[in-house]
Each structure stands twice: as C-alpha cells, then as structure tokens.
Amino acid sequence: MLPRLAAILVLAAGLRGCLTYEYEHEFWLNVDGSGTVHVTGRPALWTAFKSLSKAEDPDGAAIRGAARALFERAGLEVNRVTLSRRGGRRYLFVSADFEDVNRLGGSTAFPDLEIRLKREGDRLRLSGAWSRPMRAPDIGAPDRDGLMAVRFHLPSKVYEHRNAADGVERGNILAWRQDVAQGLDGASLEFGALMGDRSILFSTVTVFAGAILLAAAILGGTLLALARRGRKEMGLTAAGGGPRRG
C-alpha cells in the first residue's frame, strides 16, 4: 500500500512540474522593486490581452518588432524577443528588465496587469491582479484552450500568500493560474504574498561573511596568544642562561 501511495505522489509531482501555459507572465523580483519579466504566449493571446496587432506576418518580423516597441515604450529594457513553435503553434517570448514593479501595471506593455509592492514594517507586500482589458480585441473561439499563469520568483522568505496554486514551490516560487477561456471571458486572476525585506542571497552572504570574520578573529587571537607566549618563554630562557656572579 505504501509503495503504491508513494508512486502516486511522485507521479502527481511530476505532472505538476510538466504543466505548460498558453500565456504566462514570469517575474524575477528584487527587494528594491526591480527585476526581470518573461512573457510567453500565443500571438492571438498577446492580441487579446495586450492589443498587439494581429496582421498577417509570415516570417514573424513584424510581431517581434511590435512586441519590442510595446515594452520599450513602457520604459523596460528588452533583453530578447523570439518566436518559437510548440505543438504546431507559434509562441511569442519577450524578456525585459524593469526598475520599479509598481510602474508596470496599466503601461503599454501591461494593460492586463495590476501590481503593487509596498512596505509594511520589516515586510514587503505584493498584491495585484491579471485581467483582460475591457477594450481588448476579440480573437474568437480557436484560441480559448489551455492554461494561463502568473508566476513570481521571490527574493526573500515568504510569510504568507494568497491562494497560490501549489503553495511556496522550490526556489521560492509562487504561481497562480486559470483557464485561458476564463481569462478571455474577463475573470480576474488575483495574486498576493507577504515576504521579508532582506533577500535570501544577502542574508546568506552576510551570515557567511560573519562566519569568516569570526573564524579570522579567533585564528588571529590564537596566533597572537601563541606569539606572546613564545616571547615570554624566550625571555625566561635568556634570563636563566646569563652569567652568575658570586
């Protein structure tokens, strides 16, 4: 019974890890609000959620150029724009860096996103929602299948989250997802999390550096004590071996 249960759990974990999305935003966030975003999706869904032109474009040059312009107008630094194929369908991918996540929502690149990062004492609260803009073009029935998601790679310890699909995943990742059809029908995908204001990397480096300094101090103190002891013993030897009078 136990081996069978273990096999089921392993299979479930594997299936969860193999999820693919038809439209996805993936953020790598820093504690100062800067970071990197990857957006991947079928061109029709870029049209439905970001109003990207759906003109005929056999070689993909026009849509890549339009996507780049969309992000650059929003003040992001574009790293890469590519078109790929999966299951016979084209997918547009954009990678870009941003300076302040609070400035993304409602911009030309993210008319489908509301996002806020604010300080609460020694914590940071991330909140927002992903929904289709009211005036976005209609794309029809063929592109309503599959899942859409928003995912965050968070920089610090997560204290709570707002119904993330799989909880806190390995690598400090939180994800929210829904059916593409729900998103196209106007359903809002809400997300949120509360995290620390110090990055895990910074904390790790600080602890490591502190340990090195402590070890260096102990070693230095030990060597100093040995040096003093050596000088004292040499002094006593010299004093005992001098000429005697009398």
Backbone as JSON, one array per atom type, in Angstrom:
{
  "sequence": "MLPRLAAILVLAAGLRGCLTYEYEHEFWLNVDGSGTVHVTGRPALWTAFKSLSKAEDPDGAAIRGAARALFERAGLEVNRVTLSRRGGRRYLFVSADFEDVNRLGGSTAFPDLEIRLKREGDRLRLSGAWSRPMRAPDIGAPDRDGLMAVRFHLPSKVYEHRNAADGVERGNILAWRQDVAQGLDGASLEFGALMGDRSILFSTVTVFAGAILLAAAILGGTLLALARRGRKEMGLTAAGGGPRRG",
  "N": [[0.84, -1.21, 0.0], [1.88, 1.29, 0.89], [4.12, 1.65, -0.92], [2.65, 1.98, -3.31], [1.18, 4.3, -2.78], [3.28, 6.11, -2.53], [4.26, 6.05, -5.13], [2.11, 7.19, -6.5], [2.15, 9.79, -5.45], [4.64, 10.7, -6.36], [4.17, 10.62, -9.13], [2.13, 12.52, -9.32], [3.5, 14.83, -8.55], [5.33, 14.96, -10.63], [3.65, 15.4, -12.83], [2.61, 17.88, -12.17], [4.89, 19.41, -12.4], [5.22, 19.36, -15.13], [3.45, 21.06, -16.33], [2.23, 23.13, -18.91], [1.88, 26.4, -20.3], [-0.34, 28.51, -22.07], [-0.29, 31.18, -22.09], [1.7, 33.31, -20.3], [3.07, 35.11, -17.57], [6.14, 35.66, -16.07], [7.94, 36.53, -13.31], [11.0, 37.73, -11.98], [11.8, 38.96, -9.04], [13.27, 41.65, -7.19], [14.16, 42.87, -3.87], [14.14, 45.63, -3.89], [12.27, 46.31, -5.71], [12.94, 46.21, -8.37], [13.65, 44.17, -11.3], [13.22, 41.28, -13.47], [11.21, 40.3, -16.24], [9.5, 37.71, -17.93], [7.51, 37.15, -20.68], [5.37, 34.95, -22.21], [3.49, 33.61, -24.88], [0.79, 32.59, -27.08], [0.48, 34.31, -30.18], [-2.16, 35.23, -30.73], [-3.22, 35.45, -28.19], [-1.62, 37.41, -27.09], [-2.66, 39.48, -28.56], [-5.3, 39.52, -27.57], [-4.94, 40.18, -24.86], [-3.0, 42.21, -24.69], [-3.43, 43.83, -26.82], [-1.83, 43.59, -29.09], [-0.94, 43.89, -32.48], [-2.65, 41.87, -34.92], [-2.0, 41.39, -37.55], [-1.27, 39.85, -40.75], [1.71, 37.99, -40.8], [4.04, 36.37, -41.94], [6.85, 35.7, -41.55], [7.31, 36.53, -38.99], [8.7, 38.84, -38.3], [7.43, 41.35, -38.05], [5.71, 41.08, -35.82], [7.54, 40.56, -33.79], [8.96, 42.96, -33.77], [6.89, 44.73, -33.07], [6.24, 43.81, -30.5], [8.62, 44.32, -29.12], [8.69, 47.13, -29.28], [6.44, 47.72, -27.78], [7.21, 47.08, -25.15], [9.46, 48.71, -24.83], [8.35, 51.26, -25.01], [7.07, 51.3, -22.61], [9.11, 51.72, -20.9], [10.86, 49.66, -20.25], [13.83, 47.64, -20.38], [14.6, 45.79, -23.03], [15.6, 42.47, -23.34], [15.46, 40.2, -24.97], [13.65, 38.99, -27.8], [11.7, 36.52, -29.17], [10.38, 34.06, -31.47], [8.83, 30.95, -31.3], [7.97, 27.44, -31.78], [5.46, 25.18, -30.66], [3.83, 22.2, -30.45], [2.83, 22.65, -33.01], [1.97, 25.27, -32.95], [2.59, 28.82, -32.89], [4.62, 30.71, -30.59], [5.13, 33.66, -28.87], [7.84, 35.22, -27.29], [9.09, 37.37, -24.8], [11.71, 38.9, -23.07], [12.53, 41.09, -20.48], [13.95, 43.8, -18.56], [13.1, 45.64, -15.59], [12.86, 48.66, -13.62], [11.18, 49.41, -11.54], [8.66, 47.7, -10.16], [6.18, 48.67, -9.5], [5.51, 50.46, -11.44], [4.68, 49.12, -13.65], [2.04, 48.12, -14.03], [-0.82, 48.72, -16.03], [0.64, 50.01, -17.98], [1.86, 50.43, -21.41], [2.93, 47.97, -22.04], [1.77, 46.32, -20.17], [-1.18, 46.35, -19.99], [-2.95, 44.57, -19.04], [-2.43, 44.06, -16.42], [-2.39, 44.57, -12.9], [-0.36, 45.64, -10.34], [1.35, 45.79, -7.25], [3.89, 46.68, -4.94], [4.59, 47.1, -1.69], [5.89, 48.5, 1.37], [5.52, 47.09, 4.6], [6.24, 47.7, 7.62], [8.86, 45.66, 8.55], [8.43, 44.04, 6.43], [7.47, 43.09, 3.07], [4.76, 43.65, 0.94], [3.25, 42.05, -1.7], [0.88, 42.53, -4.19], [-1.94, 42.21, -6.41], [-3.56, 41.86, -9.65], [-4.51, 40.06, -12.57], [-6.0, 40.66, -15.55], [-8.19, 40.77, -18.41], [-8.09, 43.6, -20.5], [-10.83, 45.89, -20.9], [-11.36, 46.93, -23.45], [-10.01, 45.3, -25.2], [-9.16, 43.5, -28.23], [-11.36, 41.08, -29.78], [-10.74, 37.62, -30.18], [-11.93, 35.31, -31.01], [-13.06, 31.81, -31.04], [-11.06, 29.67, -31.5], [-8.68, 29.98, -29.98], [-9.1, 29.56, -27.25], [-8.38, 27.54, -25.54], [-6.49, 25.69, -23.01], [-4.12, 26.72, -20.35], [-3.45, 29.68, -18.42], [-1.04, 31.71, -16.7], [0.47, 33.43, -13.9], [3.59, 33.96, -12.49], [5.9, 34.18, -9.79], [9.24, 34.64, -8.87], [10.45, 34.97, -5.88], [12.47, 37.12, -3.77], [12.98, 36.82, -1.05], [12.21, 35.43, 2.24], [9.03, 33.89, 2.33], [6.16, 34.74, 4.02], [3.42, 34.56, 3.92], [0.82, 33.77, 1.55], [-1.53, 34.43, -1.1], [-3.55, 32.16, -1.8], [-1.87, 30.7, -3.67], [-1.33, 28.46, -6.38], [0.21, 26.07, -5.98], [1.27, 26.45, -3.47], [4.26, 27.52, -1.72], [6.76, 27.01, -3.87], [9.73, 25.08, -4.72], [12.69, 27.01, -4.79], [11.58, 29.34, -4.04], [9.2, 30.11, -5.35], [6.06, 31.35, -6.39], [2.89, 30.66, -7.8], [0.07, 31.44, -9.81], [-2.82, 30.39, -11.51], [-5.2, 29.93, -14.22], [-7.91, 28.9, -16.41], [-7.51, 29.65, -19.87], [-9.85, 30.34, -21.23], [-11.43, 31.38, -19.16], [-9.99, 33.7, -18.56], [-10.23, 35.09, -20.98], [-12.9, 35.57, -20.92], [-13.06, 37.53, -19.07], [-12.52, 37.02, -16.39], [-10.82, 37.74, -13.37], [-7.51, 37.19, -12.33], [-6.32, 36.98, -9.33], [-3.58, 37.81, -7.16], [-1.16, 37.53, -4.47], [1.22, 38.16, -1.81], [3.19, 38.0, 1.19], [6.31, 38.98, 2.24], [9.77, 38.88, 3.46], [11.97, 41.77, 3.91], [14.59, 41.53, 3.31], [16.86, 40.11, 1.1], [17.24, 36.62, 0.39], [19.69, 35.85, -0.63], [21.36, 38.01, 0.14], [21.17, 37.77, 2.93], [22.29, 35.25, 3.28], [24.9, 35.66, 2.32], [25.72, 37.59, 4.18], [25.66, 36.13, 6.61], [27.56, 34.19, 5.98], [29.82, 35.8, 5.54], [30.05, 36.89, 8.1], [30.67, 34.58, 9.54], [33.17, 33.97, 8.45], [34.65, 36.22, 9.26], [34.49, 35.91, 12.04], [35.85, 33.48, 12.34], [38.36, 34.29, 11.42], [38.99, 36.18, 13.36], [39.16, 34.57, 15.66], [41.27, 32.88, 14.91], [43.27, 34.81, 14.57], [43.44, 35.8, 17.2], [44.31, 33.49, 18.53], [46.83, 33.04, 17.32], [48.12, 35.39, 18.12], [48.15, 35.03, 20.9], [49.8, 32.77, 21.06], [52.13, 33.83, 20.02], [52.79, 35.76, 21.96], [53.18, 34.09, 24.17], [55.36, 32.63, 23.25], [57.33, 34.63, 23.1], [57.53, 35.28, 25.79], [58.48, 32.89, 26.92], [60.96, 32.75, 25.65], [62.16, 34.96, 26.77], [62.37, 34.2, 29.45], [64.14, 32.05, 29.21], [66.4, 33.28, 28.27], [67.0, 34.88, 30.48], [67.53, 32.97, 32.46], [69.85, 31.74, 31.5], [72.05, 33.47, 31.73], [75.3, 34.91, 32.82], [76.57, 34.04, 36.09], [77.1, 35.67, 39.19], [79.37, 35.91, 42.0]],
  "CA": [[0.0, 0.0, 0.0], [2.74, 2.47, 0.99], [4.82, 1.89, -2.18], [1.71, 2.47, -4.3], [0.9, 5.69, -2.44], [4.47, 6.88, -2.86], [4.32, 6.17, -6.6], [1.08, 8.16, -6.9], [2.62, 11.13, -5.09], [5.72, 11.06, -7.29], [3.55, 10.89, -10.42], [1.42, 13.81, -9.23], [4.51, 15.9, -8.54], [5.87, 15.06, -11.98], [2.65, 16.01, -13.71], [2.54, 19.3, -11.83], [6.07, 20.07, -12.94], [5.16, 19.34, -16.59], [2.4, 21.96, -16.81], [2.59, 24.14, -19.9], [0.93, 27.51, -20.31], [-0.55, 29.15, -23.37], [0.0, 32.6, -21.9], [2.33, 33.32, -18.98], [3.99, 36.15, -17.1], [7.04, 35.12, -15.05], [8.72, 37.63, -12.75], [12.09, 37.56, -11.01], [11.66, 40.23, -8.33], [14.24, 42.01, -6.16], [13.51, 43.54, -2.75], [14.01, 47.06, -4.16], [11.21, 46.51, -6.69], [13.43, 45.99, -9.73], [13.63, 42.75, -11.64], [13.13, 40.82, -14.85], [9.94, 39.64, -16.55], [9.38, 36.96, -19.17], [6.13, 36.97, -21.12], [5.29, 33.96, -23.29], [2.11, 33.3, -25.23], [0.41, 32.54, -28.49], [0.24, 35.67, -30.68], [-3.57, 35.62, -30.59], [-3.47, 35.84, -26.79], [-0.99, 38.73, -26.95], [-3.63, 40.41, -29.1], [-6.46, 39.6, -26.69], [-4.63, 40.77, -23.55], [-2.14, 43.38, -24.78], [-3.82, 44.55, -28.04], [-0.79, 43.53, -30.09], [-1.52, 43.74, -33.83], [-2.76, 40.5, -35.42], [-1.88, 41.42, -39.01], [-0.53, 38.73, -41.35], [3.14, 38.19, -40.57], [4.56, 35.03, -42.17], [8.18, 35.43, -41.01], [7.35, 36.93, -37.58], [9.48, 40.05, -38.05], [6.56, 42.45, -37.63], [5.21, 40.89, -34.46], [8.67, 40.73, -32.87], [9.22, 44.39, -33.67], [5.79, 45.36, -32.33], [6.37, 43.44, -29.08], [9.76, 45.08, -28.57], [8.27, 48.53, -29.14], [5.46, 47.77, -26.7], [7.93, 47.08, -23.87], [10.35, 49.87, -24.74], [7.52, 52.43, -24.72], [6.72, 51.24, -21.19], [10.3, 52.04, -20.12], [11.62, 48.47, -19.9], [14.99, 47.33, -21.22], [14.31, 44.49, -23.64], [16.77, 41.6, -23.48], [15.32, 39.24, -26.05], [12.32, 38.74, -28.37], [11.81, 35.37, -30.06], [9.21, 33.28, -31.84], [9.12, 29.52, -31.33], [6.79, 26.6, -32.05], [5.19, 24.07, -29.75], [2.59, 21.56, -30.85], [2.33, 23.23, -34.25], [1.53, 26.65, -32.74], [3.65, 29.8, -32.62], [4.62, 31.37, -29.28], [5.97, 34.86, -28.81], [8.51, 35.34, -26.0], [9.82, 38.62, -24.55], [12.4, 39.03, -21.78], [12.86, 42.51, -20.28], [14.27, 44.25, -17.2], [12.39, 46.84, -15.14], [13.45, 49.3, -12.44], [10.19, 49.53, -10.47], [7.49, 46.87, -10.49], [4.96, 49.47, -9.29], [5.24, 51.27, -12.63], [4.34, 48.25, -14.77], [0.6, 47.96, -14.22], [-1.51, 49.72, -16.83], [1.51, 50.58, -19.0], [1.61, 49.9, -22.74], [3.31, 46.55, -22.06], [0.99, 45.54, -19.2], [-2.54, 46.86, -19.78], [-3.7, 43.48, -18.43], [-1.84, 43.76, -15.11], [-2.32, 45.48, -11.75], [0.65, 45.06, -9.44], [1.86, 46.73, -6.24], [4.82, 46.18, -3.93], [4.71, 48.17, -0.69], [6.5, 48.1, 2.64], [4.72, 47.03, 5.82], [7.22, 47.45, 8.66], [10.03, 44.98, 8.01], [7.94, 43.1, 5.43], [7.03, 43.64, 1.78], [3.53, 43.01, 0.48], [3.0, 42.02, -3.12], [-0.54, 42.3, -4.46], [-2.35, 42.63, -7.74], [-4.49, 41.02, -10.4], [-4.27, 39.96, -14.0], [-7.31, 40.54, -16.2], [-8.24, 41.27, -19.77], [-8.61, 44.97, -20.61], [-12.21, 45.92, -21.4], [-11.42, 47.27, -24.87], [-9.11, 44.45, -25.97], [-9.82, 42.89, -29.4], [-11.88, 39.72, -29.67], [-9.93, 36.74, -31.04], [-12.72, 34.17, -31.44], [-13.05, 30.56, -30.28], [-9.96, 28.71, -31.64], [-7.57, 30.17, -29.05], [-9.62, 29.62, -25.88], [-7.99, 26.35, -24.79], [-5.25, 25.73, -22.24], [-3.98, 27.44, -19.09], [-2.65, 30.89, -18.33], [-0.47, 31.78, -15.36], [1.43, 34.46, -13.49], [4.5, 33.3, -11.56], [6.89, 35.07, -9.19], [10.43, 34.14, -8.17], [10.58, 36.0, -4.86], [13.85, 37.21, -3.3], [13.13, 36.68, 0.4], [11.34, 34.46, 2.88], [7.6, 34.13, 2.16], [5.43, 34.52, 5.27], [2.05, 34.15, 3.58], [0.47, 34.02, 0.16], [-2.97, 34.46, -1.36], [-4.04, 31.02, -2.58], [-1.02, 30.26, -4.77], [-1.81, 27.15, -6.83], [0.97, 24.97, -5.38], [1.98, 26.94, -2.3], [5.61, 28.02, -1.99], [7.49, 25.96, -4.57], [11.18, 25.12, -4.6], [13.22, 28.2, -5.43], [10.81, 30.49, -3.58], [8.31, 30.46, -6.46], [4.62, 31.32, -6.21], [2.23, 30.69, -9.09], [-1.4, 31.48, -9.87], [-3.22, 30.02, -12.87], [-6.62, 29.71, -14.53], [-8.14, 28.55, -17.81], [-7.48, 30.75, -20.82], [-11.23, 30.73, -21.51], [-11.86, 32.26, -18.06], [-9.33, 34.99, -18.74], [-10.82, 35.77, -22.14], [-14.26, 35.99, -20.54], [-12.96, 38.66, -18.15], [-12.24, 36.63, -15.0], [-9.59, 38.31, -12.83], [-6.62, 36.26, -11.62], [-5.73, 37.78, -8.26], [-2.41, 37.2, -6.52], [-0.63, 38.31, -3.36], [2.16, 37.48, -0.91], [3.9, 38.81, 2.18], [7.68, 38.44, 2.33], [10.74, 39.7, 4.17], [12.56, 42.86, 3.13], [16.01, 41.24, 3.06], [16.95, 38.99, 0.16], [17.85, 35.4, 0.9], [21.09, 35.88, -1.03], [22.05, 38.96, 1.01], [21.24, 37.19, 4.27], [23.26, 34.14, 3.25], [26.24, 36.24, 2.2], [26.02, 38.24, 5.46], [25.98, 35.09, 7.59], [28.81, 33.58, 5.56], [30.89, 36.77, 5.8], [30.21, 36.96, 9.54], [31.37, 33.37, 9.98], [34.58, 34.1, 8.05], [35.27, 37.22, 10.14], [34.63, 35.31, 13.37], [36.93, 32.49, 12.27], [39.61, 35.04, 11.29], [39.27, 36.79, 14.66], [39.61, 33.5, 16.57], [42.6, 32.47, 14.48], [44.19, 35.89, 14.89], [43.64, 35.81, 18.65], [45.11, 32.32, 18.9], [48.21, 33.28, 16.89], [48.68, 36.44, 18.97], [48.44, 34.43, 22.2], [50.97, 31.9, 20.91], [53.31, 34.68, 19.84], [53.14, 36.33, 23.27], [53.7, 33.01, 25.0], [56.69, 32.31, 22.75], [58.26, 35.69, 23.51], [57.72, 35.17, 27.24], [59.36, 31.75, 27.2], [62.31, 33.11, 25.21], [62.7, 35.89, 27.76], [62.75, 33.44, 30.64], [65.31, 31.25, 28.88], [67.56, 34.19, 28.22], [67.31, 35.33, 31.83], [68.09, 31.86, 33.21], [71.12, 31.28, 30.97], [73.06, 34.51, 31.82], [76.44, 34.64, 33.75], [76.29, 34.16, 37.52], [78.14, 36.41, 39.97], [79.49, 35.5, 43.39]],
  "C": [[0.87, 1.26, 0.0], [3.53, 2.71, -0.29], [3.9, 2.45, -3.27], [1.38, 3.94, -4.06], [2.07, 6.59, -2.81], [4.57, 7.1, -4.37], [3.3, 7.19, -7.1], [1.53, 9.59, -6.62], [3.72, 11.6, -6.02], [5.16, 11.41, -8.66], [2.84, 12.23, -10.42], [2.39, 14.97, -9.26], [5.1, 16.1, -9.93], [4.92, 15.72, -12.94], [2.54, 17.5, -13.45], [3.71, 20.06, -12.43], [6.07, 20.16, -14.45], [4.08, 20.25, -17.16], [2.97, 22.92, -17.85], [1.48, 25.18, -19.97], [0.86, 28.12, -21.71], [-0.26, 30.64, -23.3], [0.51, 32.75, -20.47], [3.18, 34.56, -18.78], [4.83, 35.53, -15.98], [7.99, 36.23, -14.6], [9.83, 37.12, -11.84], [12.2, 38.91, -10.3], [12.77, 40.41, -7.3], [13.54, 42.8, -5.06], [13.35, 45.04, -2.99], [12.95, 47.35, -5.23], [11.65, 46.35, -8.14], [13.36, 44.51, -10.06], [13.58, 42.5, -13.13], [11.79, 40.13, -15.05], [10.07, 38.91, -17.88], [7.89, 36.82, -19.47], [6.14, 36.03, -22.32], [3.83, 33.69, -23.6], [1.89, 33.19, -26.72], [0.11, 33.96, -28.97], [-1.2, 36.13, -30.53], [-3.88, 36.08, -29.17], [-2.75, 37.15, -26.45], [-1.96, 39.8, -27.48], [-4.79, 40.62, -28.13], [-6.17, 40.32, -25.38], [-3.79, 42.04, -23.62], [-2.4, 44.2, -26.06], [-2.69, 44.62, -29.07], [-1.43, 43.24, -31.45], [-1.55, 42.28, -34.27], [-2.73, 40.45, -36.95], [-1.09, 40.2, -39.49], [0.97, 39.0, -41.25], [3.84, 36.84, -40.72], [5.91, 34.74, -41.52], [8.34, 35.89, -39.56], [8.1, 38.2, -37.29], [8.62, 41.18, -37.51], [6.1, 42.29, -36.19], [6.34, 41.0, -33.44], [8.99, 42.21, -32.68], [8.15, 45.11, -32.87], [5.88, 45.06, -30.85], [7.51, 44.21, -28.42], [9.37, 46.53, -28.31], [7.31, 48.7, -27.98], [6.16, 47.88, -25.34], [8.83, 48.29, -23.73], [9.56, 51.15, -24.46], [7.12, 52.47, -23.25], [7.94, 51.47, -20.29], [11.12, 50.84, -19.69], [12.8, 48.31, -20.85], [14.82, 45.91, -21.75], [15.6, 43.7, -23.84], [16.67, 40.71, -24.72], [13.86, 39.15, -26.51], [12.46, 37.6, -29.36], [10.43, 34.8, -30.37], [9.63, 31.82, -31.9], [7.84, 28.76, -31.64], [6.7, 25.49, -31.03], [3.84, 23.47, -30.15], [1.98, 22.16, -32.1], [1.86, 24.67, -34.14], [2.73, 27.56, -32.48], [3.47, 30.41, -31.24], [5.61, 32.52, -29.33], [6.53, 34.99, -27.39], [9.25, 36.67, -25.93], [10.43, 38.56, -23.16], [12.83, 40.49, -21.64], [13.13, 42.79, -18.81], [13.47, 45.51, -16.86], [13.03, 47.36, -13.86], [12.49, 49.35, -11.27], [8.93, 48.78, -10.86], [6.18, 47.65, -10.35], [4.58, 50.31, -10.5], [4.78, 50.43, -13.82], [2.84, 48.24, -15.07], [-0.04, 49.09, -15.01], [-0.66, 50.38, -17.88], [1.2, 49.95, -20.35], [1.94, 48.41, -22.83], [2.42, 45.7, -21.16], [-0.38, 46.17, -18.94], [-3.43, 45.82, -19.07], [-3.26, 43.18, -17.0], [-2.0, 44.92, -14.12], [-1.33, 44.87, -10.77], [1.19, 46.15, -8.51], [2.82, 46.0, -5.3], [5.03, 47.3, -2.93], [5.26, 47.6, 0.61], [5.46, 48.12, 3.76], [5.66, 46.66, 6.97], [8.47, 46.84, 8.05], [9.64, 43.91, 6.99], [7.59, 43.85, 4.14], [5.78, 42.89, 1.34], [3.38, 43.19, -1.03], [1.52, 41.74, -3.35], [-0.86, 42.75, -5.87], [-3.32, 41.65, -8.38], [-4.15, 41.1, -11.88], [-5.61, 39.75, -14.67], [-7.28, 41.19, -17.57], [-8.78, 42.7, -19.79], [-9.99, 44.97, -21.29], [-12.28, 46.14, -22.9], [-10.49, 46.41, -25.74], [-9.86, 43.78, -27.12], [-10.32, 41.47, -29.1], [-11.12, 38.82, -30.64], [-10.71, 35.5, -31.47], [-12.42, 32.9, -30.65], [-11.79, 29.72, -30.38], [-8.85, 28.82, -30.59], [-8.01, 30.24, -27.59], [-9.16, 28.44, -25.01], [-6.73, 26.6, -23.96], [-5.31, 26.56, -20.98], [-3.17, 28.71, -19.27], [-2.18, 31.04, -16.89], [0.34, 33.05, -15.16], [2.26, 33.85, -12.38], [5.53, 34.3, -11.07], [8.02, 34.27, -8.55], [10.77, 35.22, -7.14], [11.95, 35.95, -4.19], [14.06, 36.89, -1.83], [12.11, 35.69, 0.96], [9.86, 34.86, 2.72], [6.87, 33.77, 3.44], [3.98, 34.1, 5.02], [1.81, 34.42, 2.1], [-1.04, 33.9, 0.0], [-3.34, 33.34, -2.34], [-3.21, 30.7, -3.81], [-1.34, 28.8, -5.1], [-1.11, 25.99, -6.14], [1.73, 25.4, -4.14], [3.34, 27.51, -2.7], [6.41, 26.87, -2.61], [8.99, 26.13, -4.36], [11.73, 26.3, -5.39], [12.46, 29.45, -5.07], [9.88, 31.03, -4.68], [6.85, 30.35, -6.01], [3.96, 31.45, -7.57], [0.72, 30.71, -8.93], [-1.78, 31.17, -11.32], [-4.73, 29.86, -12.98], [-6.73, 29.32, -16.0], [-8.08, 29.8, -18.68], [-8.89, 31.27, -21.1], [-11.78, 31.66, -20.42], [-11.27, 33.66, -18.23], [-9.94, 35.77, -19.88], [-12.23, 36.26, -21.84], [-14.26, 37.1, -19.49], [-12.7, 38.31, -16.7], [-10.88, 37.18, -14.57], [-8.8, 37.25, -12.08], [-5.86, 37.06, -10.57], [-4.57, 37.04, -7.61], [-1.93, 38.1, -5.38], [0.29, 37.49, -2.47], [2.77, 38.5, 0.05], [5.27, 38.18, 2.39], [8.58, 39.38, 3.12], [11.35, 40.76, 3.28], [14.06, 42.69, 2.9], [16.09, 40.01, 2.17], [17.65, 37.8, 0.81], [19.34, 35.38, 0.57], [21.9, 36.8, -0.13], [22.23, 38.39, 2.41], [22.27, 36.08, 4.33], [24.68, 34.65, 3.19], [26.66, 36.9, 3.51], [26.43, 37.23, 6.52], [27.33, 34.47, 7.27], [29.99, 34.5, 5.87], [31.14, 36.9, 7.29], [30.96, 35.76, 10.09], [32.85, 33.44, 9.64], [35.31, 35.08, 8.97], [35.48, 36.67, 11.54], [35.77, 34.31, 13.39], [38.29, 33.19, 12.19], [40.0, 35.67, 12.63], [39.79, 35.74, 15.65], [41.02, 33.06, 16.22], [43.63, 33.53, 14.82], [44.5, 35.96, 16.38], [44.51, 34.67, 19.11], [46.58, 32.53, 18.54], [48.89, 34.34, 17.76], [49.05, 35.88, 20.34], [49.67, 33.54, 22.14], [52.24, 32.71, 20.76], [53.76, 35.28, 21.17], [53.76, 35.29, 24.19], [55.12, 32.64, 24.58], [57.71, 33.34, 23.19], [58.55, 35.61, 25.0], [58.67, 34.04, 27.59], [60.79, 32.04, 26.77], [62.98, 34.05, 26.2], [63.17, 35.17, 29.01], [63.98, 32.61, 30.4], [66.57, 32.1, 28.89], [67.98, 34.63, 29.62], [67.97, 34.21, 32.65], [69.48, 31.44, 32.72], [72.23, 32.31, 31.05], [74.18, 34.16, 32.81], [76.05, 34.89, 35.19], [77.43, 34.89, 38.2], [78.2, 35.84, 41.39], [80.6, 34.67, 43.6]]
}
